[in-house]
Amino acid sequence: MQLTQKHQEYWRKNLVYTGILLFVWFLVTFVEAWYARELNGITFLGFPLGFYMSAQGSLAIYVAIIGIYAILMRKLDLEYNVDEGEGE
């Protein structure tokens, strides 16, 4: 099946969004853990930042990533008229 130009644009934008959000995930998951000792010199809400990010902060960011992806994909679906609707 040959994809139209519109389909290719849709998937390119989808991959860009996914790539950016996966990069943020990588930073929060691996880079934060790599620099945890250095981050512990900074306090956030009374806790060392490295500990806070490992215990709570990264989980909040993961949930935010999911929400941002859902919002971006909803807008993209509406823009390219591939929205499935609201339970119609």
N, C-alpha and C positions, 0 to 999 in steps of 0.2 A: 504494500500500500504506500503510495506516494503522499508525503505530508505537504500540505499547502504552505505558502509563505506565512500565513496567519498562525498555523500550528507551530511552525518553527520559531516564530517570535515568542509565542506563548511559552514554549518549553525552554527557550533561552532565558527568558526572564525568570521562570521557575527555578532553573539551575543557578542563576545568579543569586536569587534570594536564599536558596538552600545553601550555597557555598558560603555566603556571608554569615548566615546563622550557625553553620557548622564551624566556621572560624571562631566565632564568639564562644561556642561550646568548647572548642579546643583550648582557648585561652583560659576559660574558667576552670576546666578540668585538669589540664596538664601543666600549663604555665604557672598557675596559682600554686599547685602542689610543689613544683620545682623551686619556687621562691618563697615557700611558706616560712622558713626561718627568718628571712629578711623582712617579710610582712609582719611577723610577730612583734617587731619593734614599734609598730603603729597600733594604736588601740581604737576600737570601734564599739560603741555602746558598752564600754568597760571591759571588753574582751580583746585579746590580741587578734589582729586582723587575719593572720594566717589561720588561726583556729576558727574564727567566726566564719570565714569563707568556706572552710572545709565542712563545718558543722551545719550552717544555716544559709549562708549567702549563695553558695553555688546552687542549692536546691531552689531558691527563689528565682535565680536567674534562669534555670532550666524551665520553670513554669512560665516565665516571661517569654522565653524563646518560643515555646509552644503557642502562646497567645499571639505573639507578633506574627508567627508563620500563618496562623489561622486568619488573622486580619489581612495580611498581605495577599494570601491566596484568594480570599473572598473578593477583594478588590480586583485582582487579576482575572478571576472567573467572570466577574461582571463586565470588565473592560473587553474581554474577548468573547462574550456572550456564550459561555459554557457553564453558566450557573445552573445548578439542578433545582433551584427554587426552595421554598420553605415548606416542605411537606404538602405540595399541591396534589 
